Amino acid sequence: MRTQVAIIGGGPSGLLLSQLLNKAGIATVVLERQTRVYVLSRIRAGVLEQGMVDLLNRAGCGARMARQGLPHDGCYLSTVQGQFRVDFHESVGQRVMVYGQTEVTQDLYAAQDAIGATIIHEAANVALHDVETEAPFVTYEKDGQTHRIDADWIAGCDGFHGVSRKTIPATVRREFEKVYPFGWLGILSETAPAADELIYANHPRGFALASMRNLRLSRYYLQVPLTDKVEDWSDEAFWAELKLRLPQEVAAKMETGPSIEKSIAPLRSFVTEPMRHGRLFLVGDAAHIVPPTGAKGLNLAASDVHYLFDGLSEFYGKGTTSGVDAYSARALKRIWGAMRFSWWMTSILHRFPDQTEFDQKIQESELLQLQTLDSARSTMARNYVGLPY
């Protein structure tokens, strides 16, 4: 099989890139290790920056999001001293959209099906070859046979554990990582959200987040030790602890119910450089992981797609390589900005194992500045709604 761009990974970044390229007349083949049902069952992020909203609209995938998504003009922050609100729209004139990653992926699949894009699921033992030449190719196994795809370029959208990043020699790659000493216990419940916007809670017992997917589907998180297991937490124990960490006025009227999904995710900050090697590009989680505190994971994947689509469009439209040559540097500049913001949000909101009462007071002072200083709110708002592409 021959194509112009082989895309490894059929998650939202791979599907979005494929959709944009196909609409521009650039042929793709998407290889996905899992089934479509599995991909659509993943529970992931739900806060989209305006840049990603615009990109989905550009790809022709924004109609259902416009009808069902929840635009948010701000968010709430709380400490034991009380709760306050940061108004994004007032500070920087932009908002975010609450719309789950599962919904985004469904919309992208529907759009890909509508244009007849090639997506190959259950592609096993994917391997990338000759990426340092002008004739790279991909091999994979399916139905007991080995297949080959020749391409001009390969886009590695296959996540942190995928094959793409590991194809870049260790002598070329530089990896930067910070592992946090706690995880997030999250549940999904068919209950009304605790508030009209997200609540980020700093509490001496640990961080908590009240989030949502829609008006009848809520997503809540608790900071927990890495040694905890999901089975250690009954629904009743989760709700009781969550109510202790959220503001009293919120906890008193919060609707609770059985969880329909429960999991624990470790937190890490990770970046690999460069994001291009020969004819191979890394996109999204294949190149970077952020703690979810700043809601940047899916949004960074979208900005990677934006930069790569620009570069490939220029290559096929004008025959020049300046865009693809600049891809890694352009993407990494924005990634490190979002990495800093996610680290900062994590640092001011979580309880660290060696944290003293002094450290807790410093966190509360930082949050007080957000409450009382326009400049502090503007900086947070600018980063939360997304740095410019």
C-alpha positions as CSV (number, residue, x, y, z in Angstrom):
1,M,0.0,0.0,0.0
2,R,1.2,3.5,-0.8
3,T,0.1,6.8,0.9
4,Q,1.4,10.3,1.4
5,V,1.3,10.3,5.2
6,A,1.2,7.2,7.4
7,I,-0.3,8.0,10.8
8,I,0.5,5.7,13.7
9,G,-2.3,5.8,16.3
10,G,-6.0,6.3,15.9
11,G,-6.8,8.4,18.9
12,P,-8.0,12.0,18.6
13,S,-4.6,13.5,17.5
14,G,-4.2,10.9,14.7
15,L,-7.8,11.2,13.6
16,L,-7.7,15.0,13.6
17,L,-4.5,15.1,11.6
18,S,-6.0,12.6,9.1
19,Q,-9.2,14.6,8.8
20,L,-7.4,17.9,8.1
21,L,-5.0,16.3,5.7
22,N,-7.7,14.5,3.7
23,K,-9.7,17.7,3.5
24,A,-6.7,19.4,2.0
25,G,-6.3,16.6,-0.6
26,I,-3.4,14.8,1.2
27,A,-3.8,11.0,1.4
28,T,-3.4,9.2,4.8
29,V,-3.6,5.8,6.3
30,V,-4.2,5.5,10.0
31,L,-3.0,2.4,11.9
32,E,-4.5,1.7,15.3
33,R,-3.5,-1.2,17.6
34,Q,-6.9,-1.4,19.3
35,T,-10.5,-1.8,18.1
36,R,-12.7,1.2,17.5
37,V,-14.9,0.1,20.5
38,Y,-11.8,0.2,22.7
39,V,-10.7,3.6,21.5
40,L,-14.2,5.0,22.1
41,S,-14.3,3.5,25.6
42,R,-11.3,5.6,26.9
43,I,-12.3,8.1,29.6
44,R,-10.1,11.2,29.2
45,A,-10.0,15.0,29.3
46,G,-13.0,17.2,28.8
47,V,-11.8,20.9,28.7
48,L,-11.0,22.2,25.2
49,E,-9.1,25.4,24.5
50,Q,-10.5,27.8,21.9
51,G,-7.6,26.9,19.6
52,M,-8.8,23.3,19.6
53,V,-12.4,24.3,19.2
54,D,-11.4,26.3,16.1
55,L,-9.3,23.4,14.7
56,L,-12.2,20.9,15.1
57,N,-14.5,23.4,13.3
58,R,-11.9,23.7,10.5
59,A,-11.9,20.0,10.2
60,G,-15.7,19.9,9.8
61,C,-16.2,18.2,13.2
62,G,-17.6,20.9,15.4
63,A,-21.4,20.8,14.8
64,R,-22.3,18.4,17.7
65,M,-19.8,20.2,20.0
66,A,-21.5,23.5,19.2
67,R,-24.9,22.0,20.2
68,Q,-23.9,19.9,23.2
69,G,-20.7,21.4,24.6
70,L,-20.7,23.7,27.6
71,P,-18.8,27.0,27.2
72,H,-17.2,28.0,30.5
73,D,-16.1,31.6,31.1
74,G,-14.1,30.8,34.2
75,C,-13.4,28.4,37.1
76,Y,-13.5,28.3,40.9
77,L,-10.6,27.9,43.2
78,S,-10.9,27.1,46.9
79,T,-8.8,26.8,50.1
80,V,-9.9,26.4,53.7
81,Q,-10.3,30.2,53.7
82,G,-13.1,30.0,51.1
83,Q,-13.9,29.9,47.4
84,F,-13.4,32.5,44.7
85,R,-13.7,32.6,40.9
86,V,-11.3,33.4,38.1
87,D,-13.2,34.9,35.1
88,F,-11.3,34.0,31.9
89,H,-13.6,36.0,29.6
90,E,-13.3,39.1,31.7
91,S,-9.5,38.8,32.0
92,V,-8.5,37.8,28.4
93,G,-11.7,37.8,26.4
94,Q,-11.8,34.0,25.8
95,R,-13.5,30.9,27.2
96,V,-13.0,27.2,27.2
97,M,-15.4,24.4,26.1
98,V,-16.3,21.4,28.2
99,Y,-16.8,18.5,25.8
100,G,-15.4,15.1,26.6
101,Q,-12.6,13.5,24.6
102,T,-14.8,10.5,23.9
103,E,-17.3,12.8,22.2
104,V,-14.4,14.4,20.2
105,T,-13.2,11.0,19.1
106,Q,-16.8,10.0,18.0
107,D,-17.1,13.1,16.0
108,L,-13.7,12.5,14.3
109,Y,-14.6,8.9,13.5
110,A,-17.9,10.0,11.9
111,A,-16.1,12.7,9.8
112,Q,-13.4,10.2,8.7
113,D,-16.1,7.6,7.8
114,A,-18.0,10.3,5.8
115,I,-14.9,11.1,3.6
116,G,-13.9,7.4,3.3
117,A,-10.6,7.8,5.1
118,T,-8.5,4.6,5.6
119,I,-8.3,3.5,9.2
120,I,-6.9,0.1,10.0
121,H,-7.7,-1.2,13.5
122,E,-6.1,-4.1,15.3
123,A,-2.8,-3.5,13.5
124,A,-0.3,-5.5,15.6
125,N,3.5,-5.3,15.8
126,V,3.8,-2.0,14.0
127,A,7.4,-1.1,13.1
128,L,8.8,2.0,11.4
129,H,11.6,1.6,8.8
130,D,14.1,3.9,7.0
131,V,12.7,7.0,8.7
132,E,16.0,8.8,8.0
133,T,15.6,8.4,4.3
134,E,13.2,9.9,1.8
135,A,11.4,6.5,1.4
136,P,10.2,5.5,4.9
137,F,7.8,2.6,5.3
138,V,5.7,1.0,8.0
139,T,5.1,-2.7,8.5
140,Y,2.3,-4.3,10.7
141,E,0.5,-7.6,11.2
142,K,-3.2,-8.2,10.8
143,D,-5.2,-11.4,10.3
144,G,-2.0,-13.5,10.4
145,Q,-0.3,-11.6,7.6
146,T,2.4,-8.9,7.4
147,H,1.6,-5.8,5.5
148,R,3.6,-2.8,4.3
149,I,2.8,0.9,3.8
150,D,5.1,3.1,1.9
151,A,4.8,6.8,2.7
152,D,6.4,10.2,2.2
153,W,6.1,11.0,5.9
154,I,5.2,9.2,9.2
155,A,3.3,10.9,12.0
156,G,3.7,9.1,15.4
157,C,0.4,9.7,17.2
158,D,0.6,6.5,19.2
159,G,1.0,7.8,22.8
160,F,3.6,7.5,25.5
161,H,3.9,3.7,25.2
162,G,3.8,3.6,21.4
163,V,6.6,2.6,19.0
164,S,7.2,5.9,17.4
165,R,9.2,7.7,20.0
166,K,11.4,4.6,20.5
167,T,12.2,4.6,16.8
168,I,14.3,7.7,17.3
169,P,17.7,6.6,18.5
170,A,18.5,7.1,22.2
171,T,21.6,9.0,21.0
172,V,19.4,11.6,19.4
173,R,16.5,11.8,21.9
174,R,16.6,13.9,25.0
175,E,14.0,13.2,27.6
176,F,12.9,15.5,30.5
177,E,10.7,14.1,33.3
178,K,9.3,14.9,36.6
179,V,7.3,12.3,38.5
180,Y,4.9,13.5,41.1
181,P,4.5,11.5,44.4
182,F,0.8,11.1,44.2
183,G,-2.0,10.1,41.8
184,W,-5.6,11.1,41.0
185,L,-8.4,8.8,41.9
186,G,-11.2,9.7,39.5
187,I,-14.9,8.6,39.2
188,L,-17.5,9.2,36.6
189,S,-21.1,9.4,37.9
190,E,-24.5,10.1,36.3
191,T,-25.2,13.0,38.6
192,A,-25.6,16.7,38.2
193,P,-22.3,18.7,38.4
194,A,-21.5,20.2,41.8
195,A,-21.2,23.6,40.3
196,D,-21.7,25.4,37.0
197,E,-17.9,25.5,36.4
198,L,-14.9,23.5,37.5
199,I,-13.8,23.7,41.2
200,Y,-10.1,23.3,41.9
201,A,-9.7,22.7,45.7
202,N,-6.5,23.1,47.7
203,H,-7.0,21.4,51.1
204,P,-4.7,20.2,53.9
205,R,-6.2,16.7,53.3
206,G,-5.2,16.9,49.6
207,F,-6.3,18.2,46.3
208,A,-9.8,17.7,44.8
209,L,-11.4,18.6,41.5
210,A,-15.1,18.8,40.7
211,S,-15.5,18.6,36.9
212,M,-18.2,17.5,34.4
213,R,-18.8,16.0,31.0
214,N,-22.4,17.3,30.6
215,L,-25.3,18.4,32.7
216,R,-26.0,14.8,33.9
217,L,-22.5,13.4,33.8
218,S,-19.9,14.5,36.5
219,R,-16.2,13.7,36.8
220,Y,-14.6,14.1,40.2
221,Y,-11.0,13.6,41.4
222,L,-9.1,13.1,44.7
223,Q,-5.4,13.3,45.2
224,V,-4.3,9.9,46.7
225,P,-1.0,8.2,47.5
226,L,0.5,6.1,44.7
227,T,0.2,3.1,47.0
228,D,-3.6,3.3,46.9
229,K,-5.6,0.9,44.7
230,V,-9.1,1.4,43.2
231,E,-10.5,-1.4,45.3
232,D,-9.4,0.5,48.5
233,W,-12.0,3.1,47.7
234,S,-15.8,2.4,47.9
235,D,-18.1,4.9,46.4
236,E,-19.2,5.9,49.8
237,A,-15.6,6.5,51.0
238,F,-14.9,8.6,47.9
239,W,-18.0,10.9,48.3
240,A,-17.2,11.3,52.0
241,E,-13.6,12.4,51.4
242,L,-14.6,14.6,48.4
243,K,-17.1,16.5,50.6
244,L,-14.4,17.1,53.2
245,R,-12.1,18.8,50.6
246,L,-14.7,20.8,48.7
247,P,-16.2,24.1,50.0
248,Q,-18.8,23.4,52.6
249,E,-21.6,25.2,50.7
250,V,-20.8,23.0,47.6
251,A,-20.6,19.7,49.6
252,A,-23.9,20.4,51.4
253,K,-26.0,20.3,48.2
254,M,-23.9,18.0,45.9
255,E,-25.7,15.1,44.3
256,T,-24.0,11.8,44.8
257,G,-24.6,8.4,43.2
258,P,-23.0,5.1,42.0
259,S,-19.8,5.5,40.0
260,I,-19.9,4.2,36.4
261,E,-16.1,4.3,36.1
262,K,-13.3,4.5,38.7
263,S,-9.6,4.6,38.1
264,I,-6.3,6.0,39.5
265,A,-3.8,7.8,37.3
266,P,-0.3,8.7,38.3
267,L,1.0,12.2,37.5
268,R,4.1,13.1,35.5
269,S,5.6,15.8,33.4
270,F,7.5,14.5,30.4
271,V,8.9,16.0,27.2
272,T,11.1,14.4,24.6
273,E,13.2,16.4,22.1
274,P,13.3,16.7,19.1
275,M,9.8,15.9,17.8
276,R,11.1,15.2,14.3
277,H,13.7,12.7,13.2
278,G,14.1,12.4,9.4
279,R,10.7,11.7,8.0
280,L,9.1,10.9,11.3
281,F,7.2,13.4,13.5
282,L,6.0,12.8,17.1
283,V,2.6,14.2,17.9
284,G,0.7,14.4,21.3
285,D,1.4,11.9,24.1
286,A,4.1,10.3,22.0
287,A,6.2,13.4,22.7
288,H,4.9,14.8,26.0
289,I,2.8,14.1,29.0
290,V,1.4,16.8,31.4
291,P,-0.3,16.4,34.8
292,P,-4.0,16.9,34.2
293,T,-4.2,19.8,36.6
294,G,-4.0,22.4,33.8
295,A,-6.2,20.5,31.3
296,K,-3.5,20.6,28.7
297,G,-2.9,17.1,27.4
298,L,-5.5,16.9,24.6
299,N,-5.0,20.6,23.8
300,L,-1.3,20.2,23.3
301,A,-1.9,17.3,21.0
302,A,-4.2,19.6,19.0
303,S,-1.6,22.3,18.7
304,D,1.0,19.7,17.5
305,V,-1.5,18.7,14.9
306,H,-1.9,22.4,13.9
307,Y,1.8,22.9,13.4
308,L,2.3,19.6,11.5
309,F,-0.7,20.2,9.3
310,D,0.6,23.6,8.4
311,G,4.0,22.2,7.5
312,L,2.7,19.3,5.5
313,S,0.2,21.5,3.7
314,E,3.1,23.8,2.7
315,F,5.2,20.8,1.5
316,Y,2.5,19.5,-0.7
317,G,1.1,22.8,-1.8
318,K,4.4,24.7,-2.4
319,G,7.0,22.0,-2.5
320,T,9.0,23.7,0.3
321,T,10.1,22.1,3.6
322,S,10.4,25.2,5.8
323,G,7.2,24.3,7.7
324,V,8.1,20.7,8.4
325,D,11.6,21.8,9.3
326,A,10.2,24.2,11.9
327,Y,7.7,21.8,13.3
328,S,9.6,20.6,16.3
329,A,10.8,24.0,17.5
330,R,7.3,25.5,17.0
331,A,5.6,22.7,18.9
332,L,8.1,22.6,21.7
333,K,7.9,26.3,22.4
334,R,4.2,26.0,23.2
335,I,4.6,22.6,25.0
336,W,7.1,24.0,27.5
337,G,4.8,27.0,28.1
338,A,1.9,24.6,28.9
339,M,4.3,22.3,30.9
340,R,5.2,25.3,33.1
341,F,1.6,26.1,33.7
342,S,0.6,22.5,34.5
343,W,3.5,22.2,36.9
344,W,2.5,25.5,38.6
345,M,-1.1,24.5,39.0
346,T,-0.1,21.1,40.4
347,S,2.4,22.8,42.8
348,I,-0.1,25.3,44.3
349,L,-3.0,22.9,44.6
350,H,-1.6,19.6,45.9
351,R,-0.4,18.4,49.3
352,F,3.1,17.0,48.9
353,P,4.4,14.2,51.2
354,D,7.1,16.4,52.9
355,Q,4.9,19.5,52.9
356,T,5.0,21.6,56.1
357,E,2.5,24.0,57.5
358,F,4.7,26.7,56.2
359,D,4.4,25.3,52.7
360,Q,0.6,25.1,53.1
361,K,0.6,28.8,54.0
362,I,2.7,29.7,50.9
363,Q,0.2,27.8,48.7
364,E,-2.7,29.7,50.3
365,S,-0.9,33.0,49.8
366,E,-0.4,32.2,46.2
367,L,-4.1,31.5,45.8
368,L,-4.9,34.7,47.7
369,Q,-3.0,36.6,45.1
370,L,-5.1,35.0,42.4
371,Q,-8.2,36.2,44.4
372,T,-7.0,39.8,44.9
373,L,-4.7,40.7,42.0
374,D,-6.0,41.3,38.5
375,S,-2.5,40.6,37.0
376,A,-2.3,37.2,38.7
377,R,-5.8,36.3,37.4
378,S,-4.9,37.5,33.9
379,T,-1.8,35.4,33.8
380,M,-3.7,32.3,34.9
381,A,-6.6,32.9,32.5
382,R,-4.2,33.4,29.6
383,N,-2.6,30.1,30.2
384,Y,-5.8,28.2,31.0
385,V,-7.6,29.2,27.8
386,G,-4.4,28.5,25.9
387,L,-1.3,30.2,24.7
388,P,-1.5,31.4,21.1
389,Y,-0.6,29.0,18.4
